[in-house]
Every structure is written in C-alpha cells, then in structure tokens.
C-alpha cells in the first residue's frame, strides 16, 4: 500500500467521523455506519462529502442502496469503495 | 355546517391540456415521462421528467401580460380559466367579495429564479429582469387568478411541499364551511423542471433513472412533473341556487403532522390523516372505493403508505382499489394533489380507476389491491386522495358522488 492509499483511508475516516460527531481515532474498520448513528440521510451527506473531496461519482440511490454494487455499511467497506472509485478514475 | 361541492375543474399537466384530455390519458394509462429538453440537461444525473410538452404561452396571454407571468402562474391561469368556464362563473360584483383563491405550491417561480441566478452568477451580469420578484413570489399564481376573475375575498398560497395542493383544497373547503366565502378557486401549480429544481432533487438521491413505478418491488425512486389543476369549490346552497352542475362533493378533509422527521414518512401520521378525512366526511372505510395514493415510487413512501392504509382501513383495506397516477404524470410536488384529484373525479364520475404504470413485480410490503397496467372499470361512490409531504405534513381529501 502506498501513502496515497493511506491518505484515502484517513480522509474517508475523517468524513465519517465528522458525520458521526466522533473522534476519528475512535473509528475502526469494523464499525457499522448505523451503529455510529449515520442513518440514510447521514449516508447521503457522507456520499456528498466523498464526491466533493475526491472528485468522484458514487452510484447511490437511496431507494435501492445495493443496486450501485458498493458496500457502504461499515467504515472499512466505505474506505474500500472510495479506493475503488479513485483508482478507476486514475486508470 | 355548510356542505362544499365541486362545480368546476381545469388543468394543464403532462397528460393533457384539459380535464378531458387528462382523463383520456389516464384511461389509456399513458405515461408522460420522458427525456427532458432544458439547458444543461447533459449535466443532470437522471435527465428524465414529465414536462407539459408543446405549451405555447403566447397562445394564452398577450405579450405585455406574459412579462409578469412565470410558468407556474401561466399554468394556474390556464387551469383556472377551464375550471371557471365549466362552473359558469363570470365576473359578478355580488359574488366578488364572497370569492377567493387558495393555491398550493412548493417552489415558487423557479424558472424566474433560475434565469435570474444564471444572469448574475454565471453570466456575470449586474441586472435581472425588473419583474423578477413579482414573477417568482409564491403567491403570484393566486394573485393572478384573483385579478383574472375579480375575486376580492380571502386569497393566498399554501406551501407544504408535496402536500401543498391538498392543504390548499382542504383549507378552501374549511373557509366555505365556516362562511368566510361562498366560492373558492383552489388546487395547485408547480413548474420546477428547471436545472436548479432538478439538481436540488438529484442531491437527495431519491430520483429514479428509469421512471416512476410505485409499489413495484424493483422501483427506484420518483420522477418530477409539472403543471396545475384548479377547482371551483362552492357552498352547496350557493351552487344549487344558481343551478350549477355539481361534479362531486368535497365531503371531508383532514391534516396531520408527524412531528418526527423532516423527510422520512410516518405510518401513524399518514393513517391519522386518512382516518380524520373519513370521520370528517362521515364515511366508513368500507364506503371508499378508490384511494389515489401519494405513491411516489420511493421505497420509504410506498411501504409506509401501504402500512398506513392497512392501519386506517383495517379489514376494509383489502376491498379498496389503490393506484398512483404519479407513474403517469410524474410528481408535481406542490401541484400533485390537485392533478391527482382529477383521478378521483374520473373514478366517481366516469367509473374508471386510472392505473399505476410500470408495476412489474409485486412488493410484499405493498400487498393491497393496486390497480396496475390498465385502467379498471368500477362503481365508486367515495374516494380518498392522499398527500404526505416532507416535513411530515399530511393532508387527505374525501370526495363523494353528488
């Protein structure tokens, strides 16, 4: 893993921590977003922050959260999803 | 308490430029949702909607007047003319102080706002059209209707997002009941198919890329529409005295607030609004033959609404036909309830229940008698029209045959 990847992880966790109103240091990859108090509206705000920060488009429809083919249920899975979007943008 | 009747109806919406045209489209289950043709459409994630196609404002208004009319006021005036024409209402000095206008609207004059913002922000210009404010203000369409018909009684515009029209109609009926007016023009209008209006909805991640397919297991959201419908409500005694044709009774209405969430719907609040409208109309659940559902095609609305219908109707829930005409004309937001009341009139007057289009696979969470695919002939003596808005504001209307 490169430094760039660590940047992504750090930035995504910072976004999630801000949304959950918690300290970034308290978040671990296994944390469920729901358990952090990030509900469906919080997720929409999180996705907006990710898109604006990384200049990517997240294919997410609140009516069919699974349809985008991305797992956005835990801190770790969101980090991986963003990594995928950023690397496919670079490719 | 005075009874309230409907003596006129008018509309312009994606399905038709008249009530008759709209009914024809509803009978045929025609879907008016398609690709949009607006500036910067390529920058929209889901560039579809239900537009009023081929509308030529200059065919309805002289150029001087047009300068003062945003699209949402144009729609309201076109619909209002048809409604008053059917009701046989002309300018009448005796009626004027006893007549008013209450319309529902959510966005205001969005075309005017978008154009003004483009000019000053994007275009770097330092002036906007001099009539920007009178065009975009939310009460403009109601005001233009008062001027068109010389109504000098109580008039204003109601804004409760997607329930605006039903709140307006319910409020207009309440004023007639209370003796504050004898005749009210009411309904709703919306013209939000602008780049800014569509972008705002896109942000919420609830819009469909494919179409509006309420109650379908594979539905993926809502689609915006535009247009207006306007009705003449009248005290029954006033209508009888002048020999007006009664289209239906506005038998009851109810408004409730969820007091819970700014966007998520709530079963209890929705059920309480339906129960309240039934009680207000003196009807039992078993009397209702048709419910025009709010039916937005979002996962959150459709499941909650079906559960609310079960809660309000109990055992009678299985005996009532339900459809969402948003699948045909899109979601008119502040104008939704008004155009959807036309589907209730179609059921009561013509014995036709307009279908829900696009229902491919039943959703177990929506296990009601959903009329889908094609229109259904039915004898309907009483109907409900549901509207459940963001903000948790609910308004339900009950209509009965005269």
Interface residues (C-beta under 8 A of the other chain):
Chain A: X40 X41 X44 X47 X48 X60 X61 X62 X63 X64 X67
Chain B: X203 X204 X205 X206 X207 X208 X209 X218 X219 X220 X221 X263 X264 X297 X298 X299 X300
